[in-house]
Amino acid sequence: MWRTAAVAALVAVTLHLLLSYYPMDAPVEAVRILSDYLFGQRVMRAPEEVVAEAWDSLIRAPSNGWSRVAVGITSVLTIVNSIGLNEQELLFISQAGSGPHSLQKHWNGAPDVGMVSDIIFWLLKEYGRTDSRKDSDLTRLHFHTLAYHILATVDGYWNNQISSLVAGARVAGNQACGTDAIDPTKVVLEFPKEFVLSQTDGLLKSKKVTLNPANPVHTWHRENISFFITPVLICVNPVRTVGLGDTISAEGLLYSERVSFL
C-alpha cells in the first residue's frame, strides 16, 4: 500500500514540475512527456518539432473563399479586402501616413511585436472597414517577418484565422528549405521569449506574453480588431526565397474563410 502511495505522490510531483514548464493549456503534452520518461523513451523534444506538430493540428480548410486581394505594398488600400505586408512595407506605410512609430527610420533586428501591432491597428482603423459607414473594403492584414507572423482581422468579416495564420507560417519554412513538410532538424525558432502586445496601449503594454511551443498561437483583441501571432520555423540553410512573401500571403488566403463584405 505504501509503495502505491509513494508512486502516486512521485507522479503528482513530476506532473507539477512539468506543468510549471508547460503552461496549463497543454497538460496532455506534459502527460506525454512523463509517459515517455516512464517507458524509457525520449524525455524532451525540440521546440521546433513541437511547434510543427501543433501547427498540423490547427490547420483546417475553409468552408468558403475570398475575393479581391493585394499581396505586398499597395497604394489602393481601401479597395482590397486583404493585404500582406513585410516589415519594411509596414513601416513605410506608417512613415508615409504619419502613423505610430513613424519616426523609426528602420527596424533594429527583429521588429518589436508591440510596435508592429500598433501600426497594424492604426492602419486598419485609418484605412480599413472598422466602421460600416467607412468607404473601404480592407478588413484583413497578414504581416510576415523572419521570426513571426501576425494576422489581424476586423471582427465580423473573416473566420478560420488561426488556420490561415499557421498555414502561412508553415509554408515559409517549407518553401525556404525546399521540403514538402517541416523538418525540425533544418529549422530554428528565433521568436522572443517574451513580448508585449502594444507600445502605446497601456493595458496591453503592461502584460508580458510568453508563447508555448505546444500551443504556438496567441490571440488578443483591440476594439473591434482581432490579432493572432505565431512564430516562424526559420530555415537554417534556405534554398528557395524568391517570391516567398507572395507565397505566404497566398497560402494564408487559401485557408481564410470569408464571412461577408457588407
Summary of the structure (lengths in Angstrom):
residues: 262
radius of gyration: 20.3
end to end distance: 67.7
largest distance: 74.5
contacts: 815
relative contact order: 0.18
helix: 41%
strand: 18%
